[in-house]
């Protein structure tokens, strides 16, 4: 065998550093500014505004090849949308390994502490089309493409630790039920309709993930604050051939935070690109999103140790029983240059793994290994989609695959088959000890069957545990979501069937929902499970003021020293300050200081801001200015957001028996105002507010 003189695995490949992918992409970037306009054949264009006609008022001519090229290019610009995950956004970044995982896996990018690997991520919703809104109550997904020395590794994750189906066979059915009703094409980006809840009511395995969608986690504050899980069970395999079951989880450094249902619905109309814009602006400002990678590991001999089947994708692995070991950090540090070329053409596949990462018998994972590649063939039009710049590995690759639509790689070999003698039997295969991928030799036996283990049929224990683990506020939010979703269903029969399922999770909750959606209270009661796990609630998530948006509502004549000092402290703590007034331009303080106005009351909205700093001031239309400030204040207060009141802003907010001012910080006679305001911003919500 030729060429097998190097070291195993990644030692045979091109060395990768954190900027390797950017250097590769630079070869494909084209800058058109400052250049003459030309056709695709490099013919310079003299007129790009008028079609060729027979006379000044005559008909167009077929010989206008420039127009034909321009218009046909335009009408062919779009490609088929993803069947699911059509709405999304992405960014480039780097993964840094914290410490070696050599004891569990031979994956090259996890062998050495401090090793950095470039990557690309794409966040997405599931139900809506590409033109839908970001803030829908929905399952969200995260694809991470690691550009390693051993080839690309695609880690596919979702924002919950459980999936909605136990078997790949049922994926088609849930998506047909979840997506817009086929007769009307409605609703977009919403599960609040008959066919989805009819599916949930008649497929009890779907109830668990549905409750996660109905929880606060179903309406994220930001992609930067999205916790995500692999859901499927994989294998780590080390150099000794020892396998360990593994599930992955990304934990956002900023913590996991959510919107309120009312906020999510309003923002969906005000700014449908809310999450996209938030991600891009944060990276542009240098507030790079960070996520720590954790693994949950189960030795092969402990496969049947738990009261749930570890291969069941509708069941979570409790962190309290199977601890999360943090092994590295992902930092997103560069925005894309072209949304279509980098985000829309990005293709992920859970089957794209590297030596040391393998597949379990998880029936959902087994089906996914087939589905993704055929989906990309359809959507991107050719098997050569993997050679697109965003999908191309950094390390060189060689094989006997040839031709296909849009093949631009020029293979110059005489042979394209194996075995051969003309090219000395190259490209050659590589044994596992030299880095060749080898599937874990799992023992397989049994009759061909479509049966599943009995543990798969326990549909209600873990949903009950999830419910038990939520705080009172989180439970109230879930009930409100259920009232809205099931209450939007037109079929009374489906509404009744839905609450008949909820009763097995919690009887009191099911009765409340039944009363609100106009059906009978269900018979029966919840399963007798009292277990709860703190890790399932967002209550203990990290909280920071860093990178949250504070709207400074200000007019002319403000107290410059007070306001400048407060803004300085906010910015020192990484808070994004947005100066809002009635007009763009500047506002002037009492000492002549000018503040640049970033937004007007019309161009932004209190729903888009995490907190308010009420300064006040004078305006040419004082009544309208005062009305806008009070309206912003009302929205922020009713949504439990932190509010800072400058000394001159006190007139806008009056204490009464109807409010307790929780989370409202006053500057008047308060030397620690800025510090206390930052702490309130970090707290984010004041649920005890009246």
N, C-alpha and C positions, 0 to 999 in steps of 0.2 A: 504494500500500500504506500502511495506516494505522500510525502509531506507530513507524516505523523511523527515529527521529531520535537514538536513544541510541548508546552505545558497544557494541562487540561482546561476545558471550559473557556472562559473569557480570555485566557492568556493567548489564545490563537487569533484573537480578533483585534481590531483597531481600538486603541485606548480611547475611552470616553471621558470628557470632563464636562463641567456644568454648562459650558457655552458651545459644546460640540454641535447641537442641533441648530442653534442660531447661525453658526458659521456655515452649516450645510444649506440652510434656507437662504442665506445671503446670495448664493449662486443663482437662485431663481427669482430674486426680486428685481423688478424692472421699474425704473423711475421715468415717467413720461414728461414731467414738467420741464419746460425749456427746450423741448425737442420739436422738430417739424412733424406735422400730421402725415401719416402714410397709411396705405392699405396694408393688409396682411402679407402682401407680396413686396412690401417696401417701396411702392410707387407713391411719390409725394402727391398730396391732394391739394388742388387749387381752390375748390369750393365745397364746403361741407354743410351748406344751408339750403340749397335749392336742387330739386331733381332736374334731370335733363329733359327738355321739352322741345317739341317741334314748333318753334315760334314762341314769342313771349307769353301768349295766352293759349298755346296749343297743348295737345295731349302729351303725356309722358312717353319716353322711348325705352324700349326693352334693352337697348345697348348701355343703359346707365349701370354699369357693373359696380361702380362705387356704392350707389344706393342699394343695389341688390345685396352686396356684402354687408353693408351697415344694418339693413333691416332684418336680414335673415340671421345675422349674429344676435340681434336683439331678441327676436322671438324664440330663439333657441337657448337663451341664457340660463333658464331655470332647468333644474333636474328634478326627478320625482322626490317628493318629501319623504322623510322617514315615516314609516307606518305608525310608529310610536316615537316619542322623544323628538318630535319635529321642532318644537320651540326650545331653543337653547342658546348658550353662549360659552365662550372658552377663553383660555389664556395659557401662556407658557410659564414654565417654572423649573424648579430643581428639587430633587429629593436628596436629603442627607441622612445617611445611616448613622444611628446613634452608637450602636455596638454590634459586634459580629453575631450573626445568627447561624454560624457554621455548624453548631451542634444540631440544628434542626433542618437546614436546607443548604444545598450547594449553589443556590442562585447567586450569581456573581455580584449583583449590586447590593447584596446583603452580607457580604463576607467580611467587610472591613469597616470599623468605626471611622467616621469622617468622610467616607467615600460619597461623592456627589454624582448624581445621575440626572441628566436633563429629561424633562417630561412635558406633556401637553395635556390639558384637561378640558372636558366639555361638560357643563351642567345642563340639565334639561328638565322640563315637565314631561308628562306622558300623554295626557288625553287630547290636548288641543292641537290645532294646526300650527304651522309656522307663524301665522299672523295672529295668534291668540295672545293672551296677556300673561305676564310673568307671575302675577300674584294669585293665580287660581289655587283653590284648595285641591291639592293633587299630590300624587307620588312624584318625587323628584329623583333624578338619577345623576350619577357622576361617573364619567369614564376617564380613566387616567392611563395615558400611554407613556410608559417608560422607554426611553431610547437607550437600551443597555448595550454592553459590549457583546452580549450573546444574542442580540436581536431584540425586537420589540416585545414588551410585555404589556398586555392590556388588562388593567384591573377595573372591573365593572361593578359599581356600587349603587345602592339606593339609600334614600334618606330615612329608612326604617330598618329595624333588624329582622323584619319578617316580610314574606312575599304573599301575594293574594292567591296563588295556586300551588298545589303540592306536586303537580306533574306538568311537564311541558305540553302534554296533549291538550290541556285545558287553557293554555295561554290564548289561543285563537278565540275561544269562547268569551273569556273575560274582556278582551279588547273589543270584540264586536259589541258586547253589552255596555261597555264603559264609554266608548266613543259616540259621537252624535248619532241620534236615531236615524236609520237609513232613509226613511221617507221624507224627512225634513232637513237633515243635515244640522240639527240643533239638539242640545246646546253645545257651544264650543267651550272647552276648558272648564267643564263642570260635570260632576257626577250626580248632580241633583236632578235626576230624571228617572223615568219608569224602568227602562231596560237595565240600568245599572243596579238599582235596588231589587229588581226582580231576580237578577243573578245572585246577589248577596243572599236574598231570602231563600233561594233554592239550592245554594251551594255553600253550606255552612263553613267550609274551610276558608271562604273569602272574608268571613266576619272579622277575623283577627286584624289583618292589615287594614281593613276598612275603618276599624276603630282608631288605628294610628293616623289614618288620613283625617278622621274627624277630630283628632286631638290638635293641640296647638302646633305640633310638628308638621301638620299638613299645610300651614301657611307661614313660610319662612320670613324672617326679617330680611335676610340677605344670604346669598350663596356663600359669603364669607363666614357665615354662622351656621353652616349646615353640617350636622353630624351624619355620617353615612356608613353603611355596613355592606359587606359582600353578600350577605344572606345565604348564598350557596356555600357548601362545604368543600374545601379543596384539600390537597395534601402538600405538606412540606416533605421533601425527601433529601436526606443528607448524603455525603460521600460514601457512607457505609451501607447505603441502601435502606436505611431505617426511615419509615414513614410516620408522620404525625398529622392528625386531622387539624385543619386550621380554618378559621374565619377571620376576616380582616375588618377593621373599623378605622375610619378617619375621624379624629376629634378636633374640631376647630379651636384654635388657641383663644379666640374671642368668646368662646362659649356658644351654646345652642340657644338661639332666641327667635321669637315669632312675632307675627302681627296679630292683631285682633281681627275677627271676621269682618267687622264693619270697615276697618282700615283696609284690609285686603281687597274688599269689593270696591271701595272708593278709589284706591290707588290704581286698580285695574283700568278704570276709566280715565283718571287724571294722567297717569304715566304708565302705559302698558309695558314699557321697557324698564321698569323700576329696578329689577334685579340685574339686568344687563348693565344699566347705567351705573349702578352702585359698584359693581365689580370693576368696571373699567375706570371709573373715577378714583377709586381707592388705589389702584395700581399706578395710575398717572400721578397721584399725590405722594407716592412712595410708601403708602400704608399697605404693604404687601400682605395679602391673606396667607395665613399659616395654618397648617393642619398636622397634627401628630398622628403617625400611623401606629395602630395597635394591632396585636394579634391575640387571638384566643386559641390555645393549643390543647388538644386532647390526645393523649397517647393511644395507639391502636388498641392496646389491651383494655382501655376504658370505654370503648365504643358503646357498650350497652350498660353503662353505669348509671345513666340518668333516667328520669321518669318521662322523658320525651325522646323521640328518635332524632339523633343529631344530623341525619340526612334530610329531615323534613324542613323545607324552606319556609313553611308557615309557622315555624317555632323559633324563638330566639334562644340564644345561649346566655343565660343570666351571668352578668359580670361577677355577681357575688358568689357564684359557684365555679365559674371558669374565668379567672381573672384576665384582664386585658394587660398585656405586656407592651409598653410603648417602645418601639424599635427605631423610629426615625421621624423626620419632619419634612413636609412638602411646603415649599414657599412659591407662591405665584408672583412673578416679578416682571413680567413683560406682556403687554397687550399684543393682540394680533395686528398685523398690517392690513389684512384683507379678510373680511368676514367670510366670504364665499370660499376662497381658496384654502383657508386654514380651518374654519369652524364647520362650514357646511360640507366640505369634502372629507373631513376627518371621519375615519371608519374604525370602529372598535369591535373586538371579537374576544370573548372569554377563552376561546381556544388558542389565542396567541400567548403562549407561556414560554418560559425559559427553563433550562435544566434546573431541577430542584423544586419546581412547582408543578403539581400534577392534579388529576381530577379524582374526586370520589364518585361513588355510585348515586349521588344525589340525583333523583329523577328529573328535576327541573334543569339542573346543570347539564345533564346528559343531552337533553333536547336543545339547550341553548348552543351547544357546541356545533350543531348542524345549522341552526337557523341564521346565525349572524352573517356568515360568509355568503350564503345565497341571497340574503337581503342586500348586502353591499354590491353583489354582482348586478342585481336589478337596479338599484338606485344610482350607482355610479357608472353603469353601462358597460363594464368590462372587467375581466379578471385582473387587468393591469392597474386597478385602483390602488393597489399596495405600493405602486411606484410613484404615486403622486407625492410631491414634496412633503406634505404634512404627515403622510403615512409611511414614508420611506425610512427604513432603518438607517442608523448612522454607520454601522459596520457594513462592509461589503458583503454581498451574498451571491452565490453561484448555484445554478441548477440547470436542468434540461427543459424547463418550461419555456415555451416559445409562442410567438404570434399573439393573436387576439386583437380586439379593437384598441386603437390608439397606442399601439406598441411603439415606443420611440427609443427604447434601449436597443443597441445594435450588437448582438452577439455574433462574434466573428469566427466561432469554432466550426470545424468540419462536422463534428458529431453533435447530436442532441439526444443521446440515448445511453442507457446503462444496461449491460456492460458493453465496453468497447475496447478495441486495441489501438485504433488510429490515434486516439488522444491519451493512450496509456491508462485507460479506464478512469478518466477524470471528466467532470468533477467527481471526487471520491467520497465515499461515506466515511464517517468518523465514529469510532467506538466510544461508548459512554465514558470510559476512563480518560479519553482525550477531549471530552466536551460534547460528544454527540447526545442528542436528546433520547432518553429511553423511558418508556412508560413504566410506571411502578408495577412490578409483577404481582398484582393483587390476586389472591386465590379466588376463583370464581367457580361456583357450582350451583346446582339447582335446576329445576324444570323451567322451561320457557313459560312465562306467566305475565298477566297484567295485574296481579294482586299486589297489595302493599301491606307492610306490617300493621298490626292492630293499633300500635301507638299513633299512627297517622290519623286515626279516627277520633282522637280526643280533640274536639274542635273548640272547647270552651274553657279548659283550665287556664291556659296562658292568657286569653283575653280577660279572664277574671283577675289574674295576677296583675295585668297591665292596669286595669281599672283600680284595683286596690292600691296601686303604687302612685296614683295621681294625687295631687293636692286638691283641696276643696275648690280652689279657683280653676284648676285645670279640668276638674269634673264638670263644673258649671259651663265652661267653654265648650266641652265636648257635647253636653246636652243641647246647648244652643245650636251647635253645628248639626246635630242629628235632627233637631226640630226643623231647621231650615231645609236640610237635604230631603228627609223623608216627607216633610210637609210640602215639598215641591212636586212630589209624585202624584199624578192624576188618578191612578188606579187605587181605589180604597182597599182592594184585595191585596195589592202589593204593600201598601202601608201597613196593613194588619199583619201580613206575613213577616215584615221587617221587624216590627216590635215583638213579634212572637219569637224571633231569634234573640233579640236583645235581652229578654228576660233570663236567659241562661247565663248572661254575664252579670247582670245586677237587676234585681226585681224592682227596686225603687226607681232606678234610672229608666227602666222600660215603661213603668207606669206613668212617669212624668212625660216621656215622649209620646206615649199613647194618648194622654189627655190633650196634648198640644197639636197632634196631627189628626184628631178626629176619629180615632178607632177605639175599640174595646181594650180595656186592660188585659194583658195576656195571662193565661193560666200558667201554672208551674212557678218555678223560682230558680234563682241562680245556683250554679254548682257550688258545693260546700268547700270553698277554697279561701283561706285567709292569708295566704302568702303574699308578700309585697317585696319589691326590690327598689331601693332608692335610685338606682342607676336608670330606671325607666322614666323618671320624672325630670323635667327641666328645672326644677326648683333649686337644685344645688349647682347648676352650671356656672362657670366663671362669668364674672361681670366686670366690664371695663368701660370707661368713658371714651377710650381711644377709638377714633374714627367714626364716632356717632355725630350726627348733624344737629347743630344748634342754630335755630333761627334767631337773629338779633333784630327785633322789631324796633325801628328807630326813625326819628325825624330830626329836623334841624333844632339846634339849641340844646342838644343833650349835654350832660355833665361829662366833659371830655376825660378828665382824670379818672373818674370812676369807671367809665365804660372802657377806656383804653387798658386800665389795669385788669379788668375782668377778662377782656378778650385775650390779653397776654397770657393769663393763667390758663385759659381754655386751650389756647394753641400750644402752650408748653406741655399740656397733658394729651396732645394729639387729637383734640376735638376739632371737627370740621366746622368752621364758623361760616354761616351764610347770613350776610347783612341784607335785611329785607325792609323796603320802604315803599312809598306810593309811586315813585318814579326812579328810573335808572339814572346814573350819574353819581353824584356825591351828596352827602349830608354833612353839615358843618356843626361842630360842637361849640360850647360857650367860650372856648379859648382860641377859636379859629381852626382847630383840628378838623380835617376832612376824613370821612369814611367812605370808601367806595361801596356803592350799592350793588350787590350781586344779583338780586332778584327783586321783582315787585310783588305786591300782594296778589297780582293776577298771574304772574309767570311761575310762582311756586305755590305751595299749598300746605296748610298745617299737617295734613296727612303724610306729607313727604319728609317731615322733620321729626327728629327723635326728641327734641326738647325746645323750649322757647326761653329767650332772655328778653323780657319786656322792658324796654327803655323808654319808649314814648318820645315825644317831641312835637314840634310845630310843623304845619303843612299848609299849603295854599288852600286846601280843602279839608279843614280840620275835622269836620263832622264825618266825612267819609273815611279819613285816616283813623279816627277813633273807633268807628264801626268795624273796620278791618282788624285792628288790633284786638278788639274784644271778641270778634268772631274766631280769630286764631286761638285766642286764649280759651274760649269755650270748648273748642275741639280738643285741644291738648289736655285740658283739665278732665274732660269727660272720657278720655282714653288713658287716664292714669299716668300721663307723662310728666317728667320733672319740669318745673317752671322756676326760673329765676326772675325776681322782680327788682329792678333798679329803684333807687330812692325816688326818682321822679315818676316811675311807673306805678307807684302804689295806687294812684287814682283809678287805675283800670281794674283793680281787684279788691273787692270788699269782702271781708269775713262776715259770715252769718251763721245762723243755727243750722243751715242746710249744707254747710261744708266744714270740713275739719282741717283743710289746708295741708293734708299729708303730701309731702313731696314738693311743697312750695317754699322756696328759700327767698328771704327778703334781705336786701342790701342795707336798708335803713338802720343805722346804729349797729351795724354788724361788721366788725373788722375782718372776720373770717368768711365773709360772704362767698368769695370766689372759690375758696377751698371747699366749702360746704356745697356749693352749686355743682362742682365737679363730682363730688361724692354722690349727689342726687342723680346726676346724669348717668353715672356708672350703675346705679341701682335700677334704672330704666323704667320700672313700673311700680306704682304705689297702690297695691290692691286694697289697702285699708282706707283709701280715700273715700270721702262722702261728697 
